[in-house]
Amino acid sequence: MAYGQLVVGPPGSGKTTYCHGLEQFFTQVSSRPHAIINLDPANDSPRYTCAVDIKDLVSLEKVQEETELGPNGGLVFSMEYLEENVDWLKNAIDPLIKEGKYLIFDLPGQVEIFTCHTSLLHVIQTMSTTWGIHLASVQLVDSHLCTEPSKYFSSILVSLSTMLHLGLPHVNVLSKVDMLEQFGELDFQPRYFLKPDSLDQLADAVIPTMHPKFSKATRELCGLLEDYSIVSFAPLAVEDVESMAYVIKLVDKANGFAYAKGGGSSGGGGGGLLEGYSTIDTDEPEDIWARIQERVNKRGRQSPEALNESIHQPTHE
């Protein structure tokens, strides 16, 4: 039985960095066998070890040359080509599944690919229903969008669209939380950004920034989001081991890895899914956010290269 996660999100949200952080975490903290599959043909130099690369199937550069499409159209074409050649993907990941690897899929940042276009959806449905892979989707949203209510409002809408379109167990993540302080004070407290429950406040902040004719539509959309009431976010700073552990636990519960006997065939651990780092309390997202900010204030933001050292010397502050 195989388990994995699909990493989606707009360009610049930190998907590849997150995948690299997972690689380091699973190598140096939880000792979980894993494999990263790059399904983004525009990702020319991933920082992680790439077990499978879609560029062996389709090249975005060649697609653009032969079809005269732009980068966005080329990515959509590439996903359609992947759908038509899904057996290539099966042949590529079957050995990884037999080896008991936990699968991590790094996907393109083109928003329509995971919010409305059907090719990726069909590939996901094939993986989950026909191949029996237990998947969860992880959507990264750059926390910088929290600095402007209108941008945060848009991110909630995109997150809901992704959840409804993909139809998978889903975890939304506010990435790069450790960089927020440089942008000044936020309009709301962290708890509100993690779980936006009273969207009238958000509408009141957004409406003055736009033409009056959009006021009613904005309030109607806020009402729609409240009717669904399923969008929430987990805070993440990839360099912060505690926040990585929190996100991994959420994902493992979503795709069922946390409940599999012995952690399933995709690595060991089961209920003790973060073996070797179980002493950290990772239950309250707003506390994690606060501790990230405390650490940033104390020692400054770590570079990605400093993650190895922080992993080997975890602290609970």
Beta strands, then each sheet from edge to edge (+ up, - down):
strand 1: 2-8
strand 2: 34-38
strand 3: 50-53
strand 4: 102-106
strand 5: 133-142
strand 6: 170-175
strand 7: 234-235
sheet 1: 3+ 2+ 4+ 1+ 5+ 6+ 7+
end
